[in-house]
Amino acid sequence: MNKNKTGLLFGLASFGIWGFVALYWSHLESINAYEIVANRSIWTLFFAILILAFTKQLGATWALLKQPRIAIGLFFASLCVTANWLIFIWAVNHGHVVESALGYYINPLMIIGFGTIILKEKMRRLQWAATIIATIGVLILTIGYHHPPYVALGLAISWGGYGLIKKRLNVPAVSSLAIETLFLFIPYLVYLAHLSSTGQNHFGHHLGTSLLLIGGGLVTGIPLLFFIGATNRLPLTTMGLMQYITPSLSFIIGVFVRNEQMSLYRWVGFIVVWIALIVLSTDLLRSNSTKQSAAQ
């Protein structure tokens, strides 16, 4: 199998798992989001350390942690990813899967906005057009929801902030994930110990639930490894387009599996956002074509 086909399979696997992960967390809907995220973070750290040990990267990861700039940056990244995990799991287990999909649809535009405001990057015309169209879509959804789509905006902002920090640090993905979860290991361990001492914890009381909580680490780590494999084999243009697989699967799950209500306003709002993404994808393809022409 050639490099491109392998990359496509890895990409489909990573974005596909992320898309179906809402179904995974829905099996833990009787547990509060804080306990789920605490377990997810601890088991993710465990599996990340195993991967780093297997690939002989533990020493290099420890060296990164000793660099103040990287350590501080990854600390704030850990706060962003924790907020993202909490919002997403709460949304899935409280009937907001469709709105969580919206958050990941508008995330690319949020990242462009951060790049423009913070990194002083210049937006191209189609990027401006996509941002304006998406803003109109969000305003329509605000009318439909009778309030701003807080879940979607929270997911987009937290994941966009996480992406911005990671872009500036340029740290290997698994090493970064290990350090991020390491920062919160003690607080989460104390929290879970408190739950255990008061009889409120769920881990260890039922085999199925315990395995699902442990599996949260695998659900986090495995798609990340596939994503790294895809990124190393595919053009960024392809990866940029494939990222829409995840929210599309979440949207389908929310509407057709979880039977979340879609009013006319919501349908119109989503359609407008999808139009914005088509415009943004067109810009991505044109930009890549221009770069390839310039390189020839």
Buried (B, 14 or more C-beta within 10 A) or exposed (E): EEEEEBBBBBBBBBBBBBBBBBBBBBEBBEBBBBBBBBBBBBBBBBBBBEBBEEEEBBEEBEEBBEEEEBBEBBBBBBBBBBBBBBBBBBBBBEBBBBBBBBBBBBBBBBBBBBBBEEEEEEBEEBBBBBBEBBBBBBEBBBEBBEEEBBBBBBBBBBBBBBBBBBEEBEBBBBBBBBBBBBBBBEEBEEBBEEBEEEEEBBBEEEEEBBEBBBBBBBBBBBBBBBBBBBBEBBBEBBBBBBBBBBBBBBBBBBBEEBEBEBEEBBBBBBEBBBBBBEBBBEBBEEBBEEEEEEEE
